[in-house]
Amino acid sequence: QTWVLPSAAAVQPPAPPNGGAARAELKAMRAAAVSADDRAQIAYWDAGSPSYRWLQIAFDQIKSKPMTYPRTARGISLMNVAVYDAVVATWKAKYTYNRPRPTVADPTLTPLVDVPFSPSYPSEHAVVAGAAATILGYLYPDQAEDFAAKAQAAAQSRVLAGVQYPSDVQAGLELGREVAEQVIAKVQAI
C-alpha cells in the first residue's frame, strides 16, 4: 500500500544499464580511490536504516529553525510519507529488474559495508535521500541546495562502499525526488 502514489508501480525508473555500460561502471568503481573522508561519509550514512540520518537531519533542522507545532508535525509527516511511498516503489523496481549487486558481478570489489541480499537497482538509500531532501527543501527553501548536496553525498556513499552502481544511486535519487514532488503537489492541492 502507498499513501500518495496510486500504486507501487506508478513511479518506476527505466531499466538499468547493462552490457558495456554496466562494465564501464564496474571499471570506474574498481579504479576509485576511497579516502579517509569518504570512509567517514560511508560510516555516517550507513549507521542504520536508509531513513535514520534523514530523520536526524529533519529533527536537527526543526530544533535550529523552529516552526509552529502544526507545521512541524506536518513537515515530518510529509517527509515520512514521501520516504515510505518512494521505498515501496523502489522495492517494486528492485524485484522487477533484479539487478545483482556490483560485488556479485565483480567479486574482486571489496565492499566497505555489509552487502545487502536484495537487488541493487535502484538504490534504497538514494531514493530515501532524494525524497527526504526534496521535502526538506520544500519546507526550508533557503536551504534546499544544502539538502540536495547531502542527498548526493548519501547516495555516493553507497557507490564508494562498493554495494551499488552509480546508475543505481542516480535512479534512486530521481525516483525519490519524483515521489516527493507528487507528495508536495498533493499537499498544495488541499
Phi and psi restraints in degrees (value plus and minus 20) as a CYANA .aco file:
   2 THR   PHI    -139.9   -99.9
   2 THR   PSI     141.8   181.8
   3 TRP   PHI    -113.6   -73.6
   3 TRP   PSI     -64.7   -24.7
   4 VAL   PHI    -130.6   -90.6
   4 VAL   PSI     -62.8   -22.8
   5 LEU   PHI     -85.8   -45.8
   5 LEU   PSI     123.2   163.2
   6 PRO   PHI     -84.8   -44.8
   6 PRO   PSI     -46.9    -6.9
   7 SER   PHI    -184.9  -144.9
   7 SER   PSI     149.7   189.7
   8 ALA   PHI     -84.6   -44.6
   8 ALA   PSI     -46.3    -6.3
   9 ALA   PHI    -106.9   -66.9
   9 ALA   PSI     -23.3    16.7
  10 ALA   PHI     -85.3   -45.3
  10 ALA   PSI     -52.5   -12.5
  11 VAL   PHI    -147.7  -107.7
  11 VAL   PSI      92.2   132.2
  12 GLN   PHI    -156.5  -116.5
  12 GLN   PSI     124.6   164.6
  13 PRO   PHI     -97.3   -57.3
  13 PRO   PSI     142.3   182.3
  14 PRO   PHI     -88.1   -48.1
  14 PRO   PSI     148.5   188.5
  15 ALA   PHI     -78.5   -38.5
  15 ALA   PSI     125.8   165.8
  16 PRO   PHI     -90.1   -50.1
  16 PRO   PSI     137.4   177.4
  17 PRO   PHI     -83.8   -43.8
  17 PRO   PSI     130.2   170.2
  18 ASN   PHI    -160.1  -120.1
  18 ASN   PSI    -194.6  -154.6
  19 GLY   PHI      39.7    79.7
  19 GLY   PSI    -151.0  -111.0
  20 GLY   PHI     -81.5   -41.5
  20 GLY   PSI     -56.7   -16.7
  21 ALA   PHI     -85.6   -45.6
  21 ALA   PSI     -62.2   -22.2
  22 ALA   PHI     -86.6   -46.6
  22 ALA   PSI     -60.3   -20.3
  23 ARG   PHI     -83.8   -43.8
  23 ARG   PSI     -57.8   -17.8
  24 ALA   PHI     -85.4   -45.4
  24 ALA   PSI     -58.3   -18.3
  25 GLU   PHI     -84.1   -44.1
  25 GLU   PSI     -63.4   -23.4
  26 LEU   PHI     -82.2   -42.2
  26 LEU   PSI     -61.5   -21.5
  27 LYS   PHI     -81.4   -41.4
  27 LYS   PSI     -63.8   -23.8
  28 ALA   PHI     -84.9   -44.9
  28 ALA   PSI     -57.8   -17.8
  29 MET   PHI     -86.0   -46.0
  29 MET   PSI     -60.5   -20.5
  30 ARG   PHI     -83.8   -43.8
  30 ARG   PSI     -56.4   -16.4
  31 ALA   PHI    -101.1   -61.1
  31 ALA   PSI     -36.2     3.8
  32 ALA   PHI     -88.3   -48.3
  32 ALA   PSI     112.9   152.9
  33 ALA   PHI    -113.2   -73.2
  33 ALA   PSI     112.8   152.8
  34 VAL   PHI    -125.5   -85.5
  34 VAL   PSI      96.2   136.2
  35 SER   PHI    -103.3   -63.3
  35 SER   PSI     153.8   193.8
  36 ALA   PHI     -83.0   -43.0
  36 ALA   PSI     -58.4   -18.4
  37 ASP   PHI     -84.1   -44.1
  37 ASP   PSI     -60.1   -20.1
  38 ASP   PHI     -80.9   -40.9
  38 ASP   PSI     -64.0   -24.0
  39 ARG   PHI     -82.0   -42.0
  39 ARG   PSI     -57.1   -17.1
  40 ALA   PHI     -85.5   -45.5
  40 ALA   PSI     -61.2   -21.2
  41 GLN   PHI     -84.6   -44.6
  41 GLN   PSI     -61.9   -21.9
  42 ILE   PHI     -79.4   -39.4
  42 ILE   PSI     -67.9   -27.9
  43 ALA   PHI     -83.3   -43.3
  43 ALA   PSI     -60.5   -20.5
  44 TYR   PHI     -81.5   -41.5
  44 TYR   PSI     -71.2   -31.2
  45 TRP   PHI     -96.8   -56.8
  45 TRP   PSI     -36.6     3.4
  46 ASP   PHI    -116.8   -76.8
  46 ASP   PSI      -6.4    33.6
  47 ALA   PHI    -104.4   -64.4
  47 ALA   PSI      21.8    61.8
  48 GLY   PHI     124.8   164.8
  48 GLY   PSI    -180.4  -140.4
  49 SER   PHI     -84.8   -44.8
  49 SER   PSI     143.5   183.5
  50 PRO   PHI     -76.5   -36.5
  50 PRO   PSI     -47.5    -7.5
  51 SER   PHI    -110.8   -70.8
  51 SER   PSI     -28.1    11.9
  52 TYR   PHI     -73.6   -33.6
  52 TYR   PSI     -77.5   -37.5
  53 ARG   PHI     -84.2   -44.2
  53 ARG   PSI     -52.8   -12.8
  54 TRP   PHI     -89.3   -49.3
  54 TRP   PSI     -55.8   -15.8
  55 LEU   PHI     -86.0   -46.0
  55 LEU   PSI     -60.6   -20.6
  56 GLN   PHI     -81.0   -41.0
  56 GLN   PSI     -65.7   -25.7
  57 ILE   PHI     -81.2   -41.2
  57 ILE   PSI     -63.6   -23.6
  58 ALA   PHI     -83.3   -43.3
  58 ALA   PSI     -65.3   -25.3
  59 PHE   PHI     -86.5   -46.5
  59 PHE   PSI     -59.0   -19.0
  60 ASP   PHI     -82.3   -42.3
  60 ASP   PSI     -59.7   -19.7
  61 GLN   PHI     -84.1   -44.1
  61 GLN   PSI     -63.3   -23.3
  62 ILE   PHI     -84.4   -44.4
  62 ILE   PSI     -58.2   -18.2
  63 LYS   PHI     -85.8   -45.8
  63 LYS   PSI     -59.8   -19.8
  64 SER   PHI     -99.9   -59.9
  64 SER   PSI     -48.1    -8.1
  65 LYS   PHI    -154.1  -114.1
  65 LYS   PSI      55.3    95.3
  66 PRO   PHI     -79.3   -39.3
  66 PRO   PSI     125.5   165.5
  67 MET   PHI    -137.5   -97.5
  67 MET   PSI     150.2   190.2
  68 THR   PHI     -84.4   -44.4
  68 THR   PSI     136.8   176.8
  69 TYR   PHI     -74.1   -34.1
  69 TYR   PSI     -71.2   -31.2
  70 PRO   PHI     -80.1   -40.1
  70 PRO   PSI     -57.5   -17.5
  71 ARG   PHI     -89.3   -49.3
  71 ARG   PSI     -57.3   -17.3
  72 THR   PHI     -82.3   -42.3
  72 THR   PSI     -70.0   -30.0
  73 ALA   PHI     -82.0   -42.0
  73 ALA   PSI     -61.0   -21.0
  74 ARG   PHI     -84.0   -44.0
  74 ARG   PSI     -62.3   -22.3
  75 GLY   PHI     -82.4   -42.4
  75 GLY   PSI     -66.1   -26.1
  76 ILE   PHI     -84.7   -44.7
  76 ILE   PSI     -59.0   -19.0
  77 SER   PHI     -83.5   -43.5
  77 SER   PSI     -65.0   -25.0
  78 LEU   PHI     -78.9   -38.9
  78 LEU   PSI     -65.2   -25.2
  79 MET   PHI     -83.0   -43.0
  79 MET   PSI     -64.7   -24.7
  80 ASN   PHI     -87.8   -47.8
  80 ASN   PSI     -56.4   -16.4
  81 VAL   PHI     -85.6   -45.6
  81 VAL   PSI     -64.9   -24.9
  82 ALA   PHI     -82.4   -42.4
  82 ALA   PSI     -64.9   -24.9
  83 VAL   PHI     -82.7   -42.7
  83 VAL   PSI     -66.1   -26.1
  84 TYR   PHI     -79.9   -39.9
  84 TYR   PSI     -73.2   -33.2
  85 ASP   PHI     -81.4   -41.4
  85 ASP   PSI     -59.0   -19.0
  86 ALA   PHI     -85.0   -45.0
  86 ALA   PSI     -59.8   -19.8
  87 VAL   PHI     -87.7   -47.7
  87 VAL   PSI     -60.1   -20.1
  88 VAL   PHI     -80.6   -40.6
  88 VAL   PSI     -64.9   -24.9
  89 ALA   PHI     -83.8   -43.8
  89 ALA   PSI     -57.2   -17.2
  90 THR   PHI     -82.2   -42.2
  90 THR   PSI     -67.0   -27.0
  91 TRP   PHI     -85.9   -45.9
  91 TRP   PSI     -52.4   -12.4
  92 LYS   PHI     -81.8   -41.8
  92 LYS   PSI     -66.7   -26.7
  93 ALA   PHI     -86.4   -46.4
  93 ALA   PSI     -61.3   -21.3
  94 LYS   PHI     -73.9   -33.9
  94 LYS   PSI     -67.0   -27.0
  95 TYR   PHI    -106.7   -66.7
  95 TYR   PSI     -30.4     9.6
  96 THR   PHI     -93.9   -53.9
  96 THR   PSI     -66.9   -26.9
  97 TYR   PHI    -110.4   -70.4
  97 TYR   PSI     -50.3   -10.3
  98 ASN   PHI      31.0    71.0
  98 ASN   PSI      24.6    64.6
  99 ARG   PHI     -95.9   -55.9
  99 ARG   PSI     104.7   144.7
 100 PRO   PHI     -85.3   -45.3
 100 PRO   PSI     132.8   172.8
 101 ARG   PHI     -84.1   -44.1
 101 ARG   PSI     134.7   174.7
 102 PRO   PHI     -75.4   -35.4
 102 PRO   PSI     -54.3   -14.3
 103 THR   PHI     -90.2   -50.2
 103 THR   PSI     -38.8     1.2
 104 VAL   PHI    -100.0   -60.0
 104 VAL   PSI     -63.5   -23.5
 105 ALA   PHI     -89.1   -49.1
 105 ALA   PSI     -51.3   -11.3
 106 ASP   PHI    -158.8  -118.8
 106 ASP   PSI      72.0   112.0
 107 PRO   PHI     -83.5   -43.5
 107 PRO   PSI     -29.9    10.1
 108 THR   PHI     -97.3   -57.3
 108 THR   PSI     -35.3     4.7
 109 LEU   PHI     -89.2   -49.2
 109 LEU   PSI     114.7   154.7
 110 THR   PHI    -125.3   -85.3
 110 THR   PSI      88.3   128.3
 111 PRO   PHI     -90.7   -50.7
 111 PRO   PSI     128.2   168.2
 112 LEU   PHI    -120.6   -80.6
 112 LEU   PSI     -21.2    18.8
 113 VAL   PHI    -158.2  -118.2
 113 VAL   PSI     149.9   189.9
 114 ASP   PHI     -81.7   -41.7
 114 ASP   PSI     116.6   156.6
 115 VAL   PHI    -104.6   -64.6
 115 VAL   PSI     100.4   140.4
 116 PRO   PHI     -83.0   -43.0
 116 PRO   PSI     134.5   174.5
 117 PHE   PHI    -106.4   -66.4
 117 PHE   PSI     -18.1    21.9
 118 SER   PHI    -110.7   -70.7
 118 SER   PSI     144.5   184.5
 119 PRO   PHI     -81.2   -41.2
 119 PRO   PSI     140.8   180.8
 120 SER   PHI    -105.9   -65.9
 120 SER   PSI     -52.9   -12.9
 121 TYR   PHI    -130.4   -90.4
 121 TYR   PSI     109.6   149.6
 122 PRO   PHI    -102.2   -62.2
 122 PRO   PSI     147.3   187.3
 123 SER   PHI     -92.5   -52.5
 123 SER   PSI     102.9   142.9
 124 GLU   PHI     -87.3   -47.3
 124 GLU   PSI     -54.2   -14.2
 125 HIS   PHI     -86.7   -46.7
 125 HIS   PSI     -61.4   -21.4
 126 ALA   PHI     -89.0   -49.0
 126 ALA   PSI     -57.7   -17.7
 127 VAL   PHI     -85.4   -45.4
 127 VAL   PSI     -60.4   -20.4
 128 VAL   PHI     -84.3   -44.3
 128 VAL   PSI     -63.9   -23.9
 129 ALA   PHI     -80.5   -40.5
 129 ALA   PSI     -65.3   -25.3
 130 GLY   PHI     -82.4   -42.4
 130 GLY   PSI     -63.9   -23.9
 131 ALA   PHI     -88.0   -48.0
 131 ALA   PSI     -69.2   -29.2
 132 ALA   PHI     -84.1   -44.1
 132 ALA   PSI     -65.4   -25.4
 133 ALA   PHI     -83.6   -43.6
 133 ALA   PSI     -57.0   -17.0
 134 THR   PHI     -86.7   -46.7
 134 THR   PSI     -64.0   -24.0
 135 ILE   PHI     -86.1   -46.1
 135 ILE   PSI     -65.7   -25.7
 136 LEU   PHI     -82.0   -42.0
 136 LEU   PSI     -57.2   -17.2
 137 GLY   PHI     -85.3   -45.3
 137 GLY   PSI     -53.3   -13.3
 138 TYR   PHI     -87.8   -47.8
 138 TYR   PSI     -62.6   -22.6
 139 LEU   PHI     -93.3   -53.3
 139 LEU   PSI     -54.7   -14.7
 140 TYR   PHI    -147.4  -107.4
 140 TYR   PSI      54.2    94.2
 141 PRO   PHI     -79.5   -39.5
 141 PRO   PSI     -48.4    -8.4
 142 ASP   PHI     -89.7   -49.7
 142 ASP   PSI     -32.8     7.2
 143 GLN   PHI    -137.4   -97.4
 143 GLN   PSI      -6.6    33.4
 144 ALA   PHI     -76.5   -36.5
 144 ALA   PSI     -60.0   -20.0
 145 GLU   PHI     -86.2   -46.2
 145 GLU   PSI     -56.6   -16.6
 146 ASP   PHI     -84.2   -44.2
 146 ASP   PSI     -63.4   -23.4
 147 PHE   PHI     -86.1   -46.1
 147 PHE   PSI     -58.7   -18.7
 148 ALA   PHI     -83.7   -43.7
 148 ALA   PSI     -59.2   -19.2
 149 ALA   PHI     -85.8   -45.8
 149 ALA   PSI     -58.9   -18.9
 150 LYS   PHI     -84.4   -44.4
 150 LYS   PSI     -59.2   -19.2
 151 ALA   PHI     -82.4   -42.4
 151 ALA   PSI     -62.8   -22.8
 152 GLN   PHI     -82.6   -42.6
 152 GLN   PSI     -61.4   -21.4
 153 ALA   PHI     -85.2   -45.2
 153 ALA   PSI     -61.9   -21.9
 154 ALA   PHI     -81.7   -41.7
 154 ALA   PSI     -64.8   -24.8
 155 ALA   PHI     -85.4   -45.4
 155 ALA   PSI     -66.6   -26.6
 156 GLN   PHI     -82.4   -42.4
 156 GLN   PSI     -49.7    -9.7
 157 SER   PHI     -81.2   -41.2
 157 SER   PSI     -49.3    -9.3
 158 ARG   PHI     -93.2   -53.2
 158 ARG   PSI     -53.4   -13.4
 159 VAL   PHI     -91.0   -51.0
 159 VAL   PSI     -67.2   -27.2
 160 LEU   PHI     -81.5   -41.5
 160 LEU   PSI     -51.4   -11.4
 161 ALA   PHI     -94.5   -54.5
 161 ALA   PSI     -32.1     7.9
 162 GLY   PHI      63.3   103.3
 162 GLY   PSI      -6.0    34.0
 163 VAL   PHI    -127.2   -87.2
 163 VAL   PSI     -24.8    15.2
 164 GLN   PHI    -168.3  -128.3
 164 GLN   PSI     129.0   169.0
 165 TYR   PHI     -95.4   -55.4
 165 TYR   PSI     136.9   176.9
 166 PRO   PHI     -76.1   -36.1
 166 PRO   PSI     -57.9   -17.9
 167 SER   PHI     -88.8   -48.8
 167 SER   PSI     -47.1    -7.1
 168 ASP   PHI     -83.6   -43.6
 168 ASP   PSI     -65.3   -25.3
 169 VAL   PHI     -95.4   -55.4
 169 VAL   PSI     -53.7   -13.7
 170 GLN   PHI     -84.4   -44.4
 170 GLN   PSI     -65.4   -25.4
 171 ALA   PHI     -83.2   -43.2
 171 ALA   PSI     -58.7   -18.7
 172 GLY   PHI     -85.1   -45.1
 172 GLY   PSI     -65.2   -25.2
 173 LEU   PHI     -79.1   -39.1
 173 LEU   PSI     -66.2   -26.2
 174 GLU   PHI     -84.2   -44.2
 174 GLU   PSI     -63.0   -23.0
 175 LEU   PHI     -82.8   -42.8
 175 LEU   PSI     -66.1   -26.1
 176 GLY   PHI     -80.1   -40.1
 176 GLY   PSI     -63.9   -23.9
 177 ARG   PHI     -83.0   -43.0
 177 ARG   PSI     -63.6   -23.6
 178 GLU   PHI     -82.1   -42.1
 178 GLU   PSI     -64.1   -24.1
 179 VAL   PHI     -84.6   -44.6
 179 VAL   PSI     -64.3   -24.3
 180 ALA   PHI     -80.1   -40.1
 180 ALA   PSI     -59.9   -19.9
 181 GLU   PHI     -82.6   -42.6
 181 GLU   PSI     -56.3   -16.3
 182 GLN   PHI     -88.7   -48.7
 182 GLN   PSI     -57.2   -17.2
 183 VAL   PHI     -84.5   -44.5
 183 VAL   PSI     -64.8   -24.8
 184 ILE   PHI     -81.8   -41.8
 184 ILE   PSI     -64.7   -24.7
 185 ALA   PHI     -80.3   -40.3
 185 ALA   PSI     -60.4   -20.4
 186 LYS   PHI     -83.4   -43.4
 186 LYS   PSI     -63.5   -23.5
 187 VAL   PHI     -86.8   -46.8
 187 VAL   PSI     -60.4   -20.4
 188 GLN   PHI     -88.1   -48.1
 188 GLN   PSI     -44.2    -4.2
 189 ALA   PHI    -100.6   -60.6
 189 ALA   PSI     -33.0     7.0
